[in-house]
Amino acid sequence: MAAKGIFKRRRKSIIPGFGLALGFTLSYLGLIVLIPLAGLVIKAAGLGASEFWAIASDERTVRALKLSFGASLIAASLNAVFGLLVAWVVVRYDFPGRRLFDAVIDLPFALPTAVAGIALTAIYAPNGWIGQYLAEYGIKVAFTPVGIVVALTFIGLPFVVRTVQPVLEEIDKEVEEASATLGATRLQTLSRVVLPTLAPALLTGFALALARAVGEYGSVIFIAGNIPYQSEIAPLLIVIKLEEFDYAGATVVAVSMLAISFGVLLVINLIQAWSRGRYGQN
């Protein structure tokens, strides 16, 4: 009977090699992710609470962190709105050049970030193709925090589009037609039928775009202007401190970014889990 019970328990596992796969996964994550992050935290912990807080609360550090996370949140929010719109157009409409349009969406993935930063700076500079017209109305994009938002929006858009697109493709048009048949308006169909289904994927795309934007460096340093206390992002501040051999300061800024990023992503994941549970209940 005991042998029979063991045999039954073994048959419950339908995925072969679970132990080996789990061991490899934990080892890989430990070597690539956990050990470097642990080393960073240990290095920061060795500074002492007073020294750590003195560096973290420095006005330059605080402003750089506020700019990085504030601009990233704005860019991710813009991408959540316009990324959904782009995915909707690609999936729901058939028009000439649709495949080319779909391929262009992935350009920020393939384009080197430095090239993207130079291109955006050339376009939005006061004498650029678009910047010269904005300058007539007193609007300055390049070398300001606005330029940082533009760069982060550019590199984050594909994350939202490619996350929402496959889910949108699975939503049958007949569901929307049935909603219209029952007397729902287009706004009601969108808010009560389409968006609840897309909410988990949209939140995932938002989180990916946010995470990508927080750590972005190459495309931002060209268009930001890099003025301390005004348009200096946290990743650039880390590089500056490393060049000045201020390893303690660089470590504190990096740990601060890590802690804030973890907190923001945790909140997003909790909201995502809540939205999935609510949609499942409905």
C-alpha positions, 0 to 999 in steps of 0.5 A: 500500500505504501509503495502504491501511494508513492507511485501515485504521488510520483504520477501526479507530476506531469512535468519531467525533470522538475528538480533539475530545472528548479535547481538550474533556475535557482542557481542561474537567478542566484548568480546573475541577479541575487548575488550582485544585488546582495553585494550591492546591499551589503556594500551600502550596509557597511557605510552605517545608517548615518552616512547612508542617510546623509548621502541619500538625503542630499539635495542632488541625490533626492532631485535626481531620484525624483526626476528619474522616477517622476519622468518614468511614471509619466512616460509609462502612463503615456505609453499605457494610453497610446500603446493601447491605442496603437495596439488597437489600430494594428489589431482591429483595422486593416489598412495599406502598410499595416505590416510596415506600421507593425514592424516600426513599433519594434524599432526602439528595441533594435535601435541603440539607445545612444542613436535614439538620444541623438536623433531625438535631440536633433529633432527637438532642439531649438533649431531642430525639425520640430523644436524650431516650431515649438520654440515659437510658442516658448516651448522647450523640449530638448535639454529640459525634463520634458525631453527626458519624458519624450525619450523615455516614452520613445523607448517604452512604447513597444513594451505596452504594445507587444504586451497588449496586442496578443490579448487584444487579438484573442478578444472576439469581435463578436463579444463587442457586437453582442454588447452593441446588440444589447444596447451598450454604447461604444464607451460602455463596451470599451469600459465594461467589456474590453478594458476589464479583459485587457487590464492585467496585460495593460498593467504588465506593459505599464510595469515593463515600460516603467522598469525600462525607463527607470534604468534608461541612460543612453537615450536620455543623457543627450536630450536631458542637458544633464544640469545638476538639480534640474535635468540630471537623472539618477543613473547619470549621477551614479556614473558621475560618482563612479568617475569621481571614485565616490563608490559610497555615493554611487552605492547609496544612489543605486540601493535607493533606486533598487528599493524604490523600484522594488516598492513600485513594482510590488504595488503594481503586481498587487494591483495586477493580481487584484484586477485578475481576481476581480475579472475572474470573479466577474 
